[in-house]
Amino acid sequence: MKILSLRRPFEGGNTIARFDVQLDGLRLYNIALKRTGAGLRVFAPSAFGAAAVTFTPETATAIIEAALGEIARGQTTANTVAAA
């Protein structure tokens, strides 16, 4: 798994970041990392009013940890960080 790019929002709200991730030959774009009443969750964009992608709890946890790792690196410049 690799975070391809990560964008932090300019203003407050529940969205901590939006990012692109590569998983086993699959690239997902514009995933949202959000703070919810149930803790941190990741959401893929929707299509026609329904979820386009959902994640198993284990995959969601791994994606959250990878995104938080990129945020912790503190490499945000111009509101965007690209994974090395």
Number of C-alpha atoms within 10 A of each C-alpha: 14 16 21 18 19 24 20 18 14 9 8 7 9 13 17 19 22 22 22 20 21 15 12 7 6 8 13 15 14 16 18 22 22 18 15 11 7 6 7 15 17 21 17 19 15 10 9 6 7 8 11 11 12 12 12 8 10 9 14 16 15 13 23 18 12 16 26 14 12 22 17 10 10 9 14 15 10 8 12 16 20 15 15 8
